[in-house]
Amino acid sequence: MALPADVRTILDDLVFGEGPRWHDGRLWFSDMHDHRVVATTLDGDATTIVRIEDDEPSGLGWLPDGRLLVVAMETQRLLRVEPDGEIAVQADLSSAARGSLNDMIVSADGTAYIGDMGTRIQDLGTDRRPGQTFRVGPDGAWDCAADDLQSPNGHVLTDDGRTLIVAESGGMRLTAFTVREDGTLTDRRTFAELVPERDDVPVAPPDGICLDVDGAVWVADPIGARVFRVREGGQVTDSIAYDDVIPVACVLGGPDRRTLLICVAADWKADALAGRRTGRIDAHDVVVPGAGRP
């Protein structure tokens, strides 16, 4: 099927892209069900950075010295890639995690905020428990930064590092926190309640998100098959609709951060995608550039 207007594909032949980040002049993302982390230019010159053979990678970030951090979803660990390519454990969260770990954002000082979905996302028949956001310091020490979240998914930080916004997929909202000097979170508040765009879509669960300089958030909504821009308070200003694939995450990248890069695929479940490579990265030019981390 034809792409939405003004949208182009920069990379295809993926299984399921997630956790996109713009870093060092390239788009980095996890090809989750293909067990690898990939980096690509906007021209589609892609390289596999590391393979995570024993788990599915998701959220990505970097320590101040440039070492890559990778969320290992089902073993509930935060991994670190050393300069020689060796994989080390930055933090093992399995003693406290309740479900699959998913998206992550890493602050300038190397503190990682990681979403625990509260359930194993490939087995939604299990009882759903409250999710949480873990805080992992650059030394690997960790704690629960925020609890009682409904399937915390995408995480973003403002430029000054003082506001964290979390996409609560199960709550159909974006939730903001103030980040204290020590990296702990306070002042929990609703940034935006999200509603479906169409009458035939019952819910609007936010997945991956990114921030722009006007303080608005771009949201990937896989159930509604759209990516949309929402201001604090809930006003939607822009929307891109799909009919052949579902968008699951997005980031503002490119030299001026005016390229919205969108991870899309035919499905998100591993069994539905077995043997299929329907995933791709789409690009859409926007007026308002990206801000914050990533």
Backbone torsions as a table, in degrees:
resi	resn	phi	psi	omega
1	MET	NA	156.6	-179.8
2	ALA	-69.2	146.7	175.8
3	LEU	-71.0	157.6	171.2
4	PRO	-57.3	157.4	-179.1
5	ALA	-55.5	139.6	175.5
6	ASP	65.5	19.9	177.6
7	VAL	-115.9	136.2	179.8
8	ARG	-129.5	154.6	177.3
9	THR	-96.6	129.4	178.1
10	ILE	-103.4	-19.7	-179.4
11	LEU	-156.7	134.6	176.6
12	ASP	-132.9	-161.6	-178.0
13	ASP	62.4	36.9	175.0
14	LEU	-105.4	164.0	173.0
15	VAL	-89.7	-59.6	-178.7
16	PHE	-158.5	100.7	179.0
17	GLY	-78.6	140.5	179.4
18	GLU	-150.2	165.4	172.6
19	GLY	58.8	43.7	-175.8
20	PRO	-67.6	140.4	176.5
21	ARG	-140.0	138.9	174.8
22	TRP	-95.3	119.1	-173.1
23	HIS	-149.4	128.2	173.3
24	ASP	55.3	41.4	174.2
25	GLY	79.7	9.2	178.9
26	ARG	-138.2	159.2	171.2
27	LEU	-88.0	125.4	175.6
28	TRP	-110.1	140.9	178.0
29	PHE	-158.5	163.3	174.6
30	SER	-96.5	124.5	167.6
31	ASP	-88.2	83.7	-162.6
32	MET	-53.7	-56.8	-175.6
33	HIS	-76.1	-5.6	173.7
34	ASP	-100.8	4.2	171.7
35	HIS	60.6	42.1	-178.6
36	ARG	-150.7	157.7	171.6
37	VAL	-106.7	133.0	-173.6
38	VAL	-123.4	146.1	169.6
39	ALA	-124.4	139.2	-178.6
40	THR	-142.1	148.9	169.1
41	THR	-79.1	171.0	177.1
42	LEU	-70.6	-12.3	175.7
43	ASP	-89.0	1.2	177.9
44	GLY	85.4	16.8	176.1
45	ASP	-83.4	95.6	-169.7
46	ALA	-104.9	146.6	178.8
47	THR	-134.8	134.9	171.6
48	THR	-78.3	119.3	-176.8
49	ILE	-82.0	-46.7	-178.3
50	VAL	-156.3	150.9	175.1
51	ARG	-110.0	137.8	176.9
52	ILE	-113.6	84.1	-168.9
53	GLU	-68.8	-29.8	-174.1
54	ASP	-95.6	8.9	-178.3
55	ASP	-163.3	177.1	176.2
56	GLU	-105.8	121.1	178.5
57	PRO	-77.0	150.9	176.4
58	SER	-136.8	-103.8	-173.8
59	GLY	-60.4	146.1	-178.6
60	LEU	-126.8	154.1	175.0
61	GLY	-171.9	-178.7	-175.0
62	TRP	-137.5	141.2	170.3
63	LEU	-75.4	161.7	-179.0
64	PRO	-57.0	-26.7	179.7
65	ASP	-86.2	5.0	174.6
66	GLY	96.3	-5.0	178.9
67	ARG	-71.1	137.5	-176.8
68	LEU	-79.1	135.9	171.6
69	LEU	-108.2	139.0	-177.1
70	VAL	-135.1	128.7	174.3
71	VAL	-78.1	125.7	172.3
72	ALA	-98.7	109.7	-163.6
73	MET	-64.3	-56.1	-168.2
74	GLU	-88.6	-24.2	171.6
75	THR	-85.3	-3.4	170.7
76	GLN	58.7	48.9	-179.6
77	ARG	-127.7	156.9	167.3
78	LEU	-105.7	120.8	-177.3
79	LEU	-100.9	156.3	178.8
80	ARG	-127.6	132.0	179.1
81	VAL	-100.2	117.8	-179.1
82	GLU	-76.9	163.1	-178.5
83	PRO	-56.8	-28.6	179.2
84	ASP	-86.9	5.1	178.3
85	GLY	92.6	-8.5	177.8
86	GLU	-66.5	145.0	-179.4
87	ILE	-103.4	126.6	178.7
88	ALA	-121.4	162.2	177.8
89	VAL	-92.4	116.8	175.6
90	GLN	-78.2	-40.4	178.4
91	ALA	-158.6	135.9	175.2
92	ASP	-103.6	111.5	-175.1
93	LEU	-102.2	8.6	-171.8
94	SER	-65.7	-22.9	-179.8
95	SER	-73.1	-18.0	-177.2
96	ALA	-123.4	-16.4	-178.3
97	ALA	-70.2	145.0	-178.4
98	ARG	-105.2	-18.4	-177.5
99	GLY	-154.2	-158.7	178.7
100	SER	-67.9	135.0	167.5
101	LEU	-78.3	150.1	-173.1
102	ASN	-137.4	-107.1	-172.4
103	ASP	-80.8	164.8	-175.3
104	MET	-154.7	150.3	167.2
105	ILE	-131.6	143.3	-177.8
106	VAL	-119.0	127.4	-178.0
107	SER	-76.5	173.3	-177.1
108	ALA	-61.9	-29.3	-179.1
109	ASP	-88.7	2.8	177.7
110	GLY	94.3	5.6	175.9
111	THR	-77.0	127.3	-178.5
112	ALA	-103.2	137.0	173.9
113	TYR	-114.5	118.8	-169.8
114	ILE	-123.5	131.7	178.8
115	GLY	-85.9	128.8	171.1
116	ASP	-103.1	114.9	-170.7
117	MET	-68.6	-16.9	-179.5
118	GLY	88.2	-11.1	175.8
119	THR	-151.3	162.0	174.6
120	ARG	-76.6	117.4	-168.0
121	ILE	-71.0	-18.1	175.9
122	GLN	-87.9	1.7	-179.6
123	ASP	-137.3	70.9	-175.0
124	LEU	-73.2	-2.3	175.7
125	GLY	-77.3	-11.5	179.5
126	THR	-77.5	161.2	178.5
127	ASP	-63.2	131.9	-179.9
128	ARG	-86.3	128.8	177.5
129	ARG	-112.2	162.5	177.4
130	PRO	-58.2	141.3	175.7
131	GLY	-90.1	178.8	-178.7
132	GLN	-153.6	161.2	171.5
133	THR	-111.6	121.4	176.1
134	PHE	-86.1	148.8	170.5
135	ARG	-113.6	122.8	179.0
136	VAL	-118.2	118.6	179.5
137	GLY	-72.6	164.9	-179.9
138	PRO	-61.8	-17.4	176.4
139	ASP	-91.4	0.4	179.0
140	GLY	93.7	-9.6	176.4
141	ALA	-68.1	141.5	-173.6
142	TRP	-141.0	160.4	172.7
143	ASP	-156.7	176.0	174.6
144	CYS	-86.3	117.2	-178.5
145	ALA	-86.1	-30.8	179.9
146	ALA	-153.5	133.9	-178.3
147	ASP	-117.4	176.5	177.5
148	ASP	57.1	42.1	173.6
149	LEU	-97.8	147.0	-179.3
150	GLN	-95.1	95.0	179.8
151	SER	53.6	64.6	179.5
152	PRO	-61.8	130.6	-173.6
153	ASN	-123.5	-107.6	-178.4
154	GLY	-60.7	143.5	176.9
155	HIS	-129.5	137.5	172.4
156	VAL	-138.0	152.8	175.4
157	LEU	-119.8	142.4	175.4
158	THR	-71.0	167.2	-176.6
159	ASP	-55.4	-40.1	-177.8
160	ASP	-81.6	-2.4	178.8
161	GLY	72.7	11.8	-173.6
162	ARG	-102.1	-5.3	175.4
163	THR	-131.4	128.1	174.7
164	LEU	-109.7	130.4	176.4
165	ILE	-115.4	130.9	-177.4
166	VAL	-119.7	132.9	174.3
167	ALA	-85.3	114.0	176.3
168	GLU	-93.2	97.0	-176.1
169	SER	-60.1	-42.9	-178.5
170	GLY	-75.5	-14.3	-178.9
171	GLY	-103.9	-4.6	-178.5
172	MET	53.0	47.2	179.9
173	ARG	-155.2	161.9	168.5
174	LEU	-104.7	130.7	-176.7
175	THR	-117.8	133.4	-177.9
176	ALA	-109.7	150.0	174.9
177	PHE	-132.6	150.1	167.7
178	THR	-87.5	133.1	179.5
179	VAL	-96.5	118.5	177.5
180	ARG	-72.5	169.6	-179.7
181	GLU	-57.9	-32.6	-178.6
182	ASP	-87.8	5.5	177.8
183	GLY	88.7	-5.2	175.8
184	THR	-75.4	161.2	-174.2
185	LEU	-109.6	144.7	178.5
186	THR	-149.2	178.3	174.2
187	ASP	55.3	52.4	178.0
188	ARG	-64.5	133.6	-176.5
189	ARG	-155.0	158.1	177.2
190	THR	-83.5	121.9	175.1
191	PHE	-80.0	-45.6	179.3
192	ALA	-160.5	133.7	167.4
193	GLU	-85.4	137.5	-174.7
194	LEU	-110.5	139.7	-178.6
195	VAL	-127.6	151.0	178.3
196	PRO	-61.6	151.2	179.7
197	GLU	-86.0	-25.5	-177.2
198	ARG	-121.8	152.6	-179.0
199	ASP	-67.4	-26.1	-177.7
200	ASP	-86.9	3.2	177.6
201	VAL	-112.1	117.4	-171.1
202	PRO	-79.6	-24.4	-174.1
203	VAL	-136.6	163.7	178.6
204	ALA	-134.3	73.1	-177.5
205	PRO	-80.6	120.0	178.2
206	PRO	-73.5	138.8	176.6
207	ASP	-108.9	-115.7	178.4
208	GLY	-73.7	147.9	-176.2
209	ILE	-138.3	161.5	171.2
210	CYS	-149.8	163.7	-170.6
211	LEU	-116.0	147.6	173.6
212	ASP	-117.0	174.9	-172.2
213	VAL	-69.6	-16.6	175.6
214	ASP	-86.4	2.1	179.4
215	GLY	84.4	6.6	176.4
216	ALA	-86.9	159.2	-177.2
217	VAL	-119.6	129.3	169.5
218	TRP	-85.6	133.1	-173.3
219	VAL	-125.4	131.0	169.5
220	ALA	-90.0	126.8	-178.1
221	ASP	-121.2	93.6	-175.6
222	PRO	-67.4	-31.9	-179.7
223	ILE	-70.5	-40.3	177.3
224	GLY	-84.8	-1.7	179.3
225	ALA	51.3	51.8	-178.7
226	ARG	-150.6	160.6	166.7
227	VAL	-121.3	130.4	-175.8
228	PHE	-139.6	157.5	-179.7
229	ARG	-107.0	127.4	-176.7
230	VAL	-128.8	137.9	176.2
231	ARG	-88.4	161.6	174.0
232	GLU	-57.8	129.7	-174.7
233	GLY	105.5	-19.8	172.3
234	GLY	111.5	-0.5	179.8
235	GLN	-72.0	124.2	176.9
236	VAL	-92.2	125.8	-176.5
237	THR	-105.5	-26.1	-177.0
238	ASP	-146.0	150.2	177.7
239	SER	-151.2	138.4	176.4
240	ILE	-120.4	119.2	-175.6
241	ALA	-101.9	142.0	174.9
242	TYR	-116.4	155.4	174.5
243	ASP	-132.0	-5.7	-178.3
244	ASP	-113.1	-17.9	-177.9
245	VAL	-144.4	172.4	175.0
246	ILE	-114.4	133.9	174.0
247	PRO	-84.1	136.8	-176.9
248	VAL	-120.9	-17.3	-179.3
249	ALA	-163.2	158.1	-178.9
250	CYS	-152.5	157.8	175.7
251	VAL	-151.7	148.7	175.6
252	LEU	-93.0	117.5	-176.5
253	GLY	-135.4	-157.1	-174.9
254	GLY	87.8	169.2	-176.3
255	PRO	-56.5	-34.7	179.5
256	ASP	-111.5	10.5	-179.9
257	ARG	56.5	35.5	175.5
258	ARG	-109.6	16.5	176.6
259	THR	-110.9	114.1	176.2
260	LEU	-82.2	116.5	-177.5
261	LEU	-105.1	126.0	-167.4
262	ILE	-123.8	126.4	173.8
263	CYS	-86.8	122.2	-179.8
264	VAL	-132.2	156.5	176.8
265	ALA	-161.4	169.6	-178.7
266	ALA	-72.0	-24.3	-178.2
267	ASP	-159.6	172.7	176.3
268	TRP	-113.8	-14.4	-176.7
269	LYS	-81.3	137.4	-176.4
270	ALA	-61.2	-41.3	-177.7
271	ASP	-69.0	-33.4	178.9
272	ALA	-69.8	-25.2	-177.4
273	LEU	-100.4	1.8	-178.2
274	ALA	-56.8	124.9	179.5
275	GLY	77.3	6.5	-178.3
276	ARG	-118.9	146.3	177.3
277	ARG	-126.7	70.1	-178.3
278	THR	-93.1	-6.8	-176.2
279	GLY	-72.8	149.3	177.6
280	ARG	-156.6	168.0	173.2
281	ILE	-112.9	120.2	176.5
282	ASP	-102.6	157.4	-179.5
283	ALA	-131.5	142.1	179.9
284	HIS	-142.1	127.1	-179.2
285	ASP	-79.6	134.7	-179.8
286	VAL	-123.7	165.7	-178.1
287	VAL	-85.4	-43.9	-174.6
288	VAL	-91.0	120.8	-176.4
289	PRO	-73.5	165.6	179.7
290	GLY	-72.7	161.0	178.6
291	ALA	-144.8	170.5	174.3
292	GLY	68.2	-162.5	178.6
293	ARG	-112.2	127.0	9.5
294	PRO	-76.8	NA	NA
